[in-house]
Amino acid sequence: MKTNNIIISGLSLLLIISSCKESSDNQENEVPSSETVGCFYSYNKGTSNFEWTAFKTSDKVAVKGGFNDIAVESESSDDAKAVIESIRFSMNTSSVETNDESRNGKIVKHFFETINTPTITGKVKSLGANNKAVISVSMNGITVDINGDYTLEEKVFTFKSSVNVSAWNALNGITALNKECNDLHTGPDGVSKLWSDVELSFSTTLTSDCD
């Protein structure tokens, strides 16, 4: 009887030792949560593009342009979306670029100077559900919230929308520019027209320390 008790006690002791060793090994293999590596996102300087598409003649012939001088400020975060929502930007309107030097000068003088807008400023206000975003843009002393569609994939953000410049009380700029470019804005129907509807797009890229 004593022999059986000794055997049982011995087996129990082995099980306890084995169990303690396995628990110890598991603890050695665990990585403390404080050592978990995450990504930290920030704005990639020099990657922003703000582009517009205007339309002339009754047939709505597209004229594309943008700005060469864009300044962007943003915060860094471990959330890429939060970085985008912190973006503020400004554009020097004298840097307008349409790949036509003569046209660039006319847009600056007859549109932006007419509406007294040497600088356009704005910010990303929110990125909402269903890839809908709101960006505010200020010119001619007026700030307008622009609703549009956005994507944020592989650290690349894009935003697209369409607006009417009448929202900034800028129709006098449209009239002045159309008068200056009367012949260039005249289509086959003999009508000179510069539309107040404009398509807008904004894009930028983020960088991260987990690349």
N, C-alpha and C positions, 0 to 999 in steps of 0.2 A: 504493500500500500504506500509506504514511504517512497519506494522507487518511482511509482506512478506520479506522486506529487512532485518529486524532483524533476521528472521529465516534463511535466506540464509547466512547471515554473520556468524551466530552461527555455521551452518553446515561446512562452509569453515574453521572456526577456529578449529573445532574438527578434520577435515581432516589433517590440517597442523600439529597439535599437535601429531596426531597418526603417521603421516609420519615421523616426527622428532624422535619420540620414537623408531620406528622400525629401523631407520638408526643408532641410538645410540646403540641399542641392538646388531645389526650386527657387529659394530665396536668393541664392547666389546668381542664378540666371536671369532674375527679374531686373528690368531697367527702371529705375525710379522715374516717376512721372515728371519730375522737375528737369530730367535730362531729355525729354521728348523734344525733337527738333521741329520747328514750324517755319513758315515763310513770313517774311516781312516785306511789304510792297511799298513802292514809292514811284513818283512820276519820273519817267525817262525823258530828261531834258532834250528839247529840240525835236520831239516827235509829233508835235501837235499840228494839225491842219484844219483851218476853218475855210470852207469853200462855199460859194454861192453860184446859182444859175439863174440869170435873168433872161427875159424873153422880149424880142423885138419883132415888129411887123405883125400884121393880122394873122399870119400863119404861125406865130409863136416860135420863131427861130431862136434857139438857145445860144446864150453867150455866157461862158463859164469864167469864173475868176476866183481869186482868193486874196490873201495878204501875206507879204513876205516877213513882216515884223509882228510876231506874236509873242507875248510874254505870258507865262503860266506859273501860278503858285498853287501848291497843294501840300497836304500833310501826308505823313507816312503812317502805315497801319498794317496789322496782321490780317486785315480784311480788305481785299482788292476793291470791293464795292465802296467801302468807306473812303478810300483814297480818291476815287472818281467823284464822289459826292462832296469832296472838299476842294475841288478844282475851282479856281478863279482865273479869268483870263482877260487880257486887254490887247487890242490890235490898233496899230497906227494906220489910219485910213489913207495916209499919203503913200503907204507901201502897197496899195492895191495892185494886183497883178492879173492881167488878162492875156499875156503874151502879145500885147500890142501897145507899144509905148505911147502912141498918140491917144489911143482910147483910154489908157490908164490916166493920163493927165486930164482928159475931159471929165472922167468920172469923179476925180478928186475935186476939180474946180467947180463943176456944175451940179454935182449931186451932193457930195459931203460938205463942201463949203457953203452951199445954199442952205443946208439944214444945220450948219454950225456944229459939225461933228468931227473934230480932229482925231478922236479916239472912241472906239467901240469897246465897251466893257461888258463882262458877263460872268456867270457862274453856273455850275451844275447844281440845281436845287434838290432834285430827288431822282432816284431810280426806283420805279414802282413795279407792280406786278405786271405780268404779261408783256415784259420788255417795253414798258412805257416809261418815258423819262420827261422831266421838266427842266429846261435850261432858261435862265433869265438873261436877256440882252438889253443893254442900255445904249441909246443914242438919241440925239436931238433932245436931251434932257428928259427922256421918257424911258422907263423900264417896262419891258413886256415879257411875260412868261410864255415860253414857246413849248408846246406839247409835241412830242415826237416819239419815234421808235428807236430803241438802242439795242446794241449787242455788247457783251463783254465776254470774249472768248480768248483763251491763251494770252491773257494780259493785254489784249487789244480792245479798246473801246471805240464804238462808232455810234453816232447819233444822226438821224435824218428827219427833216421836217419841211413844211412849206408855210410861208407867211405872206402877209400883205403889208407892204411898207407904210400903208395908211395907219397902221397901229402905232407908228412913231410920228404921226403927223408929217410924213416925209413926201407927200404927193407934190409939193412945190419943187422938191429936188428932181422928181421924175419929170415934171413939166419942163424944168430948165434944161435937163440933160437931153430930153427928146427934141427940144427946140434947137439945141446946138448940133445934134446929130440927125436933123430932119431927113436928109437924103438917105443916110445909112439905115434909117429905121423905116423907110418906105418900101412896101412890098409890091407885088404885081398888081394889086388892086389900087395902087396909087395913094394908099393911106399910110401916113407916118404914125407909128405907134410904139410906145415903150410900156410894157405891162408893169403893173405894180405888184404882181405876184412874183415871189422869189422862192426858190428852193434852197435850203440850207443843209450843210453837213459839217459835222465836227468829229474829229478822230484824234486819238492819242494812245500812247503805249506805256505800260507800266514795266518796271523792272523789279526783281525780287532777289533776296539773298539766299534763296534755296535753289537757284539755277544749277 
